[in-house]
């Protein structure tokens, strides 16, 4: 009961009635009873309460040391339970925030993984369609290549913008250069006479 009352205090309304308060207390007690029947939940609540007591005790010892060094008296013992309740509420809020944070992270991770899966599926689909189109146009490509090859082999007239190989020119020698000396062709040195 104490744990759940810390987490959800009753609402204070101007039209406060004892019957409404009794109903609220009964609901809280039922929920507390169900929660504490679960061993895991009970361990969690006990651990949080122990942590809250330890933290409050440590903080109060530090504050009391400062107060004693300043010449003041220690903190009243009656405020210890109030501090423990406040710390317990703070710890439960932190647990809830972490739970929400991890749920958001898990949702984000699932969403990101789903998007990645869809992207991979789209890429695979596009690849399959491209492969299918490639196979579908294979006959047309082979036909065009054979037509191109046949045109080249048959020596058909070249088109206006097609590349043409340069004409082969044979070397022309004068009569004097064609003389043989000792079975070797003679070297024509006449062009050297024009040098000055």
PASEBA-1860 file (N, C-alpha, C; in nm, 3 decimals):
! residues 196
1> XXXXXXXX> 0.083/-0.119/0.000/0.000/0.000/0.000/0.087/0.125/0.000 ~ 0.188/0.122/0.083/0.276/0.239/0.096/0.342/0.273/-0.037 ~ 0.387/0.169/-0.110/0.457/0.193/-0.236/0.367/0.261/-0.338 ~ 0.245/0.209/-0.351/0.155/0.265/-0.451/0.100/0.401/-0.409 ~ 0.085/0.424/-0.282/0.041/0.556/-0.236/0.145/0.662/-0.267 ~ 0.270/0.623/-0.261/0.377/0.718/-0.296/0.368/0.753/-0.443 ~ 0.347/0.651/-0.525/0.344/0.674/-0.670/0.220/0.749/-0.714 ~ 0.103/0.721/-0.653/-0.022/0.785/-0.696/-0.102/0.830/-0.574
9> XXXXXXXX> -0.075/0.949/-0.528/-0.152/0.997/-0.413/-0.296/1.028/-0.454 ~ -0.392/1.020/-0.361/-0.531/1.049/-0.397/-0.548/1.194/-0.439 ~ -0.640/1.214/-0.531/-0.666/1.350/-0.578/-0.743/1.427/-0.472 ~ -0.702/1.548/-0.453/-0.776/1.631/-0.357/-0.873/1.718/-0.436 ~ -0.999/1.703/-0.408/-1.101/1.782/-0.477/-1.182/1.858/-0.373 ~ -1.244/1.966/-0.416/-1.325/2.040/-0.321/-1.445/1.960/-0.270 ~ -1.494/1.869/-0.353/-1.609/1.788/-0.312/-1.559/1.655/-0.257 ~ -1.471/1.659/-0.161/-1.411/1.540/-0.104/-1.514/1.466/-0.020
17> XXXXXXXX> -1.526/1.335/-0.045/-1.620/1.256/0.035/-1.547/1.134/0.087 ~ -1.588/1.086/0.200/-1.522/0.971/0.261/-1.549/0.844/0.181 ~ -1.664/0.836/0.112/-1.695/0.718/0.031/-1.599/0.708/-0.087 ~ -1.574/0.821/-0.152/-1.480/0.821/-0.265/-1.340/0.786/-0.218 ~ -1.303/0.837/-0.103/-1.171/0.805/-0.047/-1.160/0.657/-0.015 ~ -1.267/0.600/0.041/-1.266/0.457/0.072/-1.254/0.372/-0.054 ~ -1.323/0.412/-0.162/-1.316/0.339/-0.288/-1.174/0.347/-0.344 ~ -1.118/0.467/-0.337/-0.981/0.485/-0.388/-0.884/0.399/-0.307
25> XXXXXXXX> -0.896/0.400/-0.175/-0.807/0.321/-0.091/-0.822/0.172/-0.119 ~ -0.945/0.128/-0.141/-0.968/-0.013/-0.170/-0.902/-0.051/-0.303 ~ -0.915/0.037/-0.404/-0.852/0.010/-0.534/-0.701/0.004/-0.520 ~ -0.646/0.098/-0.444/-0.501/0.101/-0.425/-0.455/-0.023/-0.352 ~ -0.531/-0.063/-0.249/-0.493/-0.183/-0.172/-0.500/-0.309/-0.259 ~ -0.601/-0.318/-0.344/-0.612/-0.434/-0.432/-0.495/-0.439/-0.530 ~ -0.462/-0.322/-0.586/-0.351/-0.316/-0.681/-0.220/-0.349/-0.610 ~ -0.201/-0.295/-0.488/-0.079/-0.323/-0.412/-0.070/-0.471/-0.380
33> XXXXXXXX> -0.182/-0.532/-0.342/-0.183/-0.674/-0.309/-0.145/-0.758/-0.432 ~ -0.203/-0.726/-0.548/-0.171/-0.799/-0.671/-0.025/-0.781/-0.709 ~ 0.024/-0.657/-0.693/0.163/-0.629/-0.728/0.258/-0.706/-0.637 ~ 0.230/-0.705/-0.508/0.319/-0.771/-0.414/0.308/-0.923/-0.417 ~ 0.204/-0.977/-0.479/0.194/-1.122/-0.496/0.296/-1.171/-0.598 ~ 0.333/-1.084/-0.691/0.434/-1.120/-0.791/0.573/-1.106/-0.728 ~ 0.653/-1.214/-0.722/0.783/-1.205/-0.655/0.879/-1.108/-0.721 ~ 0.874/-1.098/-0.852/0.965/-1.006/-0.922/0.932/-0.861/-0.887
41> XXXXXXXX> 0.803/-0.828/-0.890/0.762/-0.691/-0.855/0.796/-0.660/-0.709 ~ 0.774/-0.757/-0.622/0.804/-0.734/-0.481/0.953/-0.706/-0.461 ~ 1.039/-0.783/-0.531/1.185/-0.761/-0.521/1.221/-0.622/-0.573 ~ 1.157/-0.582/-0.681/1.184/-0.448/-0.736/1.147/-0.340/-0.634 ~ 1.028/-0.348/-0.577/0.985/-0.248/-0.481/1.076/-0.247/-0.357 ~ 1.114/-0.365/-0.309/1.202/-0.371/-0.193/1.339/-0.311/-0.224 ~ 1.390/-0.340/-0.343/1.520/-0.285/-0.383/1.514/-0.133/-0.394 ~ 1.405/-0.081/-0.450/1.391/0.065/-0.462/1.381/0.129/-0.324
49> XXXXXXXX> 1.305/0.068/-0.235/1.292/0.123/-0.099/1.427/0.122/-0.026 ~ 1.501/0.012/-0.040/1.633/0.003/0.024/1.727/0.110/-0.033 ~ 1.724/0.126/-0.166/1.809/0.228/-0.230/1.772/0.367/-0.182 ~ 1.642/0.395/-0.170/1.598/0.528/-0.123/1.646/0.552/0.020 ~ 1.632/0.454/0.106/1.678/0.471/0.245/1.828/0.495/0.250 ~ 1.905/0.419/0.173/2.051/0.435/0.174/2.091/0.573/0.123 ~ 2.029/0.618/0.015/2.063/0.750/-0.040/2.029/0.862/0.059 ~ 1.910/0.854/0.118/1.869/0.959/0.213/1.962/0.958/0.334
57> XXXXXXXX> 1.995/0.840/0.383/2.084/0.830/0.498/2.220/0.893/0.466 ~ 2.275/0.862/0.348/2.405/0.918/0.309/2.398/1.070/0.296 ~ 2.295/1.120/0.229/2.282/1.265/0.211/2.264/1.336/0.345 ~ 2.185/1.278/0.432/2.163/1.341/0.564/2.292/1.342/0.647 ~ 2.373/1.236/0.637/2.501/1.238/0.710/2.591/1.350/0.660 ~ 2.597/1.369/0.527/2.678/1.478/0.472/2.626/1.615/0.519 ~ 2.495/1.632/0.511/2.435/1.760/0.553/2.459/1.783/0.703 ~ 2.445/1.679/0.784/2.466/1.694/0.929/2.612/1.731/0.961
65> XXXXXXXX> 2.707/1.676/0.886/2.848/1.712/0.908/2.868/1.861/0.882 ~ 2.809/1.911/0.772/2.822/2.053/0.740/2.755/2.139/0.848 ~ 2.638/2.095/0.889/2.566/2.173/0.991/2.643/2.175/1.124 ~ 2.704/2.065/1.162/2.781/2.061/1.287/2.903/2.151/1.275 ~ 2.970/2.149/1.158/3.088/2.236/1.141/3.049/2.384/1.142 ~ 2.925/2.415/1.107/2.877/2.554/1.109/2.818/2.591/1.246 ~ 2.812/2.495/1.335/2.760/2.524/1.469/2.610/2.506/1.480 ~ 2.547/2.444/1.382/2.403/2.418/1.385/2.377/2.276/1.432
73> XXXXXXXX> 2.257/2.249/1.473/2.221/2.115/1.517/2.191/2.025/1.398 ~ 2.189/1.891/1.417/2.159/1.800/1.306/2.013/1.812/1.264 ~ 1.985/1.756/1.147/1.848/1.758/1.094/1.756/1.676/1.186 ~ 1.631/1.718/1.199/1.539/1.643/1.285/1.514/1.503/1.231 ~ 1.501/1.407/1.320/1.480/1.267/1.283/1.345/1.248/1.217 ~ 1.246/1.331/1.251/1.110/1.316/1.197/1.106/1.337/1.046 ~ 1.200/1.413/0.991/1.198/1.440/0.847/1.258/1.325/0.765 ~ 1.313/1.227/0.833/1.376/1.115/0.761/1.275/1.040/0.675
81> XXXXXXXX> 1.160/1.007/0.729/1.058/0.933/0.653/1.006/1.015/0.535 ~ 0.993/1.146/0.556/0.946/1.234/0.446/1.048/1.233/0.333 ~ 1.177/1.241/0.370/1.283/1.238/0.269/1.287/1.103/0.197 ~ 1.264/0.995/0.272/1.264/0.862/0.211/1.149/0.851/0.111 ~ 1.031/0.902/0.147/0.917/0.898/0.053/0.946/0.978/-0.073 ~ 1.006/1.096/-0.054/1.040/1.180/-0.171/1.143/1.110/-0.259 ~ 1.243/1.049/-0.198/1.346/0.978/-0.275/1.287/0.857/-0.345 ~ 1.195/0.785/-0.279/1.130/0.669/-0.341/1.051/0.712/-0.464
89> XXXXXXXX> 0.977/0.820/-0.448/0.900/0.872/-0.562/0.992/0.911/-0.676 ~ 1.105/0.974/-0.643/1.202/1.015/-0.745/1.258/0.892/-0.816 ~ 1.293/0.788/-0.741/1.349/0.667/-0.802/1.246/0.597/-0.891 ~ 1.120/0.591/-0.846/1.017/0.530/-0.930/0.996/0.610/-1.058 ~ 1.002/0.741/-1.048/0.989/0.824/-1.168/1.105/0.798/-1.263 ~ 1.226/0.785/-1.207/1.342/0.755/-1.292/1.326/0.620/-1.362 ~ 1.273/0.522/-1.287/1.251/0.390/-1.347/1.150/0.399/-1.461 ~ 1.043/0.474/-1.439/0.941/0.491/-1.544/0.999/0.563/-1.665
97> XXXXXXXX> 1.079/0.667/-1.641/1.140/0.740/-1.752/1.233/0.650/-1.832 ~ 1.312/0.567/-1.762/1.402/0.475/-1.831/1.323/0.373/-1.911 ~ 1.213/0.325/-1.852/1.130/0.228/-1.922/1.074/0.289/-2.051 ~ 1.024/0.411/-2.040/0.970/0.480/-2.159/1.081/0.503/-2.261 ~ 1.199/0.543/-2.212/1.313/0.567/-2.302/1.350/0.439/-2.377 ~ 1.359/0.327/-2.304/1.396/0.202/-2.369/1.287/0.154/-2.465 ~ 1.161/0.180/-2.431/1.054/0.144/-2.523/1.064/0.226/-2.651 ~ 1.096/0.355/-2.637/1.113/0.439/-2.757/1.230/0.391/-2.840
105> XXXXXXXX> 1.340/0.356/-2.772/1.457/0.306/-2.845/1.424/0.176/-2.918 ~ 1.351/0.086/-2.850/1.314/-0.041/-2.913/1.222/-0.017/-3.033 ~ 1.127/0.075/-3.017/1.038/0.108/-3.128/1.116/0.167/-3.245 ~ 1.207/0.258/-3.212/1.290/0.319/-3.316/1.375/0.215/-3.387 ~ 1.434/0.123/-3.311/1.516/0.019/-3.371/1.433/-0.072/-3.460 ~ 1.314/-0.110/-3.412/1.226/-0.193/-3.495/1.187/-0.120/-3.624 ~ 1.157/0.009/-3.610/1.118/0.089/-3.728/1.235/0.097/-3.827 ~ 1.356/0.122/-3.774/1.473/0.132/-3.860/1.502/-0.002/-3.930
113> XXXXXXXX> 1.488/-0.112/-3.855/1.510/-0.243/-3.915/1.405/-0.274/-4.022 ~ 1.280/-0.233/-3.997/1.174/-0.253/-4.096/1.203/-0.173/-4.224 ~ 1.248/-0.048/-4.206/1.282/0.034/-4.324/1.398/-0.028/-4.401 ~ 1.499/-0.078/-4.329/1.613/-0.141/-4.394/1.569/-0.266/-4.470 ~ 1.481/-0.344/-4.410/1.430/-0.464/-4.475/1.353/-0.428/-4.603 ~ 1.269/-0.324/-4.594/1.193/-0.280/-4.712/1.287/-0.229/-4.821 ~ 1.392/-0.157/-4.781/1.488/-0.105/-4.880/1.559/-0.219/-4.952 ~ 1.600/-0.321/-4.875/1.668/-0.436/-4.934/1.572/-0.511/-5.028
121> XXXXXXXX> 1.447/-0.524/-4.986/1.349/-0.591/-5.072/1.327/-0.514/-5.202 ~ 1.321/-0.380/-5.192/1.304/-0.298/-5.314/1.425/-0.313/-5.406 ~ 1.546/-0.313/-5.348/1.666/-0.330/-5.430/1.665/-0.466/-5.499 ~ 1.626/-0.569/-5.426/1.621/-0.703/-5.483/1.516/-0.711/-5.594 ~ 1.402/-0.646/-5.572/1.297/-0.643/-5.674/1.345/-0.570/-5.799 ~ 1.413/-0.456/-5.778/1.465/-0.381/-5.894/1.570/-0.463/-5.969 ~ 1.655/-0.535/-5.895/1.757/-0.618/-5.960/1.691/-0.729/-6.041 ~ 1.587/-0.791/-5.986/1.517/-0.898/-6.058/1.450/-0.843/-6.183
129> XXXXXXXX> 1.388/-0.726/-6.173/1.323/-0.666/-6.290/1.426/-0.631/-6.397 ~ 1.542/-0.579/-6.354/1.648/-0.546/-6.449/1.699/-0.673/-6.518 ~ 1.717/-0.780/-6.440/1.762/-0.908/-6.497/1.658/-0.962/-6.595 ~ 1.531/-0.950/-6.558/1.423/-0.998/-6.645/1.422/-0.917/-6.776 ~ 1.436/-0.786/-6.765/1.439/-0.701/-6.884/1.560/-0.733/-6.971 ~ 1.673/-0.759/-6.907/1.795/-0.794/-6.980/1.775/-0.924/-7.058 ~ 1.714/-1.023/-6.994/1.687/-1.150/-7.062/1.583/-1.132/-7.172 ~ 1.487/-1.045/-7.148/1.380/-1.022/-7.246/1.436/-0.958/-7.373
137> XXXXXXXX> 1.531/-0.869/-7.360/1.586/-0.797/-7.476/1.709/-0.867/-7.535 ~ 1.743/-0.985/-7.486/1.862/-1.055/-7.533/1.854/-1.084/-7.682 ~ 1.744/-1.138/-7.729/1.729/-1.173/-7.871/1.745/-1.049/-7.959 ~ 1.690/-0.938/-7.916/1.701/-0.815/-7.994/1.846/-0.769/-8.001 ~ 1.918/-0.777/-7.889/2.058/-0.734/-7.889/2.144/-0.824/-7.977 ~ 2.119/-0.956/-7.970/2.196/-1.050/-8.053/2.167/-1.024/-8.200 ~ 2.042/-1.001/-8.231/2.003/-0.974/-8.370/2.071/-0.847/-8.423 ~ 2.072/-0.742/-8.341/2.137/-0.616/-8.382/2.288/-0.635/-8.400
145> XXXXXXXX> 2.349/-0.712/-8.310/2.493/-0.734/-8.323/2.525/-0.813/-8.450 ~ 2.445/-0.915/-8.481/2.469/-0.993/-8.603/2.450/-0.906/-8.727 ~ 2.352/-0.821/-8.723/2.327/-0.731/-8.836/2.447/-0.637/-8.856 ~ 2.498/-0.583/-8.747/2.613/-0.493/-8.752/2.735/-0.567/-8.808 ~ 2.759/-0.689/-8.758/2.873/-0.768/-8.803/2.861/-0.802/-8.951 ~ 2.742/-0.840/-8.994/2.722/-0.876/-9.135/2.744/-0.757/-9.225 ~ 2.704/-0.639/-9.182/2.727/-0.519/-9.262/2.876/-0.494/-9.279 ~ 2.953/-0.513/-9.176/3.097/-0.491/-9.183/3.164/-0.596/-9.272
153> XXXXXXXX> 3.121/-0.720/-9.257/3.185/-0.826/-9.335/3.148/-0.819/-9.482 ~ 3.029/-0.776/-9.514/2.985/-0.768/-9.654/3.033/-0.642/-9.723 ~ 3.092/-0.550/-9.653/3.147/-0.430/-9.713/3.043/-0.335/-9.764 ~ 2.932/-0.327/-9.700/2.827/-0.236/-9.744/2.874/-0.093/-9.726 ~ 2.806/-0.003/-9.794/2.842/0.138/-9.790/2.830/0.191/-9.646 ~ 2.931/0.266/-9.608/2.933/0.319/-9.473/2.840/0.439/-9.463 ~ 2.788/0.457/-9.346/2.698/0.569/-9.325/2.773/0.701/-9.320 ~ 2.701/0.809/-9.313/2.760/0.942/-9.319/2.849/0.971/-9.198
161> XXXXXXXX> 2.809/0.926/-9.079/2.881/0.962/-8.957/2.968/0.848/-8.902 ~ 2.985/0.743/-8.978/3.064/0.631/-8.929/3.212/0.661/-8.945 ~ 3.291/0.602/-8.858/3.437/0.620/-8.865/3.492/0.533/-8.977 ~ 3.590/0.587/-9.046/3.652/0.513/-9.155/3.800/0.498/-9.127 ~ 3.850/0.382/-9.158/3.994/0.359/-9.141/4.070/0.437/-9.249 ~ 4.190/0.488/-9.215/4.266/0.561/-9.317/4.312/0.466/-9.429 ~ 4.326/0.524/-9.547/4.370/0.444/-9.662/4.518/0.411/-9.645 ~ 4.553/0.294/-9.690/4.692/0.249/-9.680/4.768/0.300/-9.803
169> XXXXXXXX> 4.881/0.369/-9.778/4.963/0.421/-9.887/5.095/0.343/-9.890 ~ 5.131/0.300/-10.005/5.258/0.227/-10.018/5.371/0.325/-10.042 ~ 5.489/0.287/-9.997/5.606/0.375/-10.014/5.649/0.375/-10.160 ~ 5.679/0.491/-10.212/5.723/0.501/-10.350/5.870/0.539/-10.351 ~ 5.949/0.461/-10.427/6.093/0.486/-10.435/6.129/0.525/-10.578 ~ 6.230/0.603/-10.584/6.277/0.642/-10.718/6.358/0.527/-10.779 ~ 6.390/0.539/-10.906/6.464/0.434/-10.976/6.604/0.419/-10.918 ~ 6.665/0.532/-10.878/6.801/0.526/-10.825/6.806/0.452/-10.693
177> XXXXXXXX> 6.703/0.464/-10.614/6.701/0.398/-10.485/6.676/0.251/-10.496 ~ 6.634/0.204/-10.610/6.600/0.063/-10.626/6.720/-0.024/-10.664 ~ 6.840/0.036/-10.687/6.959/-0.040/-10.724/7.001/-0.129/-10.609 ~ 7.055/-0.242/-10.645/7.101/-0.335/-10.545/7.253/-0.334/-10.539 ~ 7.305/-0.332/-10.417/7.448/-0.343/-10.399/7.471/-0.461/-10.306 ~ 7.540/-0.556/-10.353/7.569/-0.678/-10.277/7.440/-0.746/-10.230 ~ 7.337/-0.740/-10.306/7.212/-0.808/-10.273/7.123/-0.732/-10.176 ~ 7.168/-0.612/-10.133/7.088/-0.531/-10.041/7.033/-0.411/-10.116
185> XXXXXXXX> 6.920/-0.364/-10.076/6.868/-0.246/-10.145/6.957/-0.126/-10.118 ~ 6.973/-0.043/-10.218/7.059/0.075/-10.205/6.985/0.182/-10.128 ~ 7.064/0.266/-10.059/7.008/0.375/-9.983/7.010/0.498/-10.069 ~ 6.901/0.566/-10.076/6.892/0.687/-10.155/6.930/0.805/-10.068 ~ 7.043/0.867/-10.095/7.090/0.981/-10.017/7.071/1.113/-10.090 ~ 6.993/1.118/-10.195/6.977/1.239/-10.273/6.913/1.352/-10.193 ~ 6.832/1.320/-10.099/6.763/1.424/-10.021/6.862/1.501/-9.934 ~ 6.980/1.439/-9.906/7.077/1.507/-9.822/7.148/1.618/-9.897
193> XXXX> 7.149/1.614/-10.029/7.215/1.716/-10.108/7.144/1.851/-10.096 ~ 7.016/1.846/-10.065/6.942/1.973/-10.054/6.969/2.043/-9.924 ~ 7.035/1.975/-9.828/7.063/2.038/-9.700/7.175/2.137/-9.713 ~ 7.179/2.239/-9.648/7.286/2.338/-9.655/7.334/2.375/-9.519
END
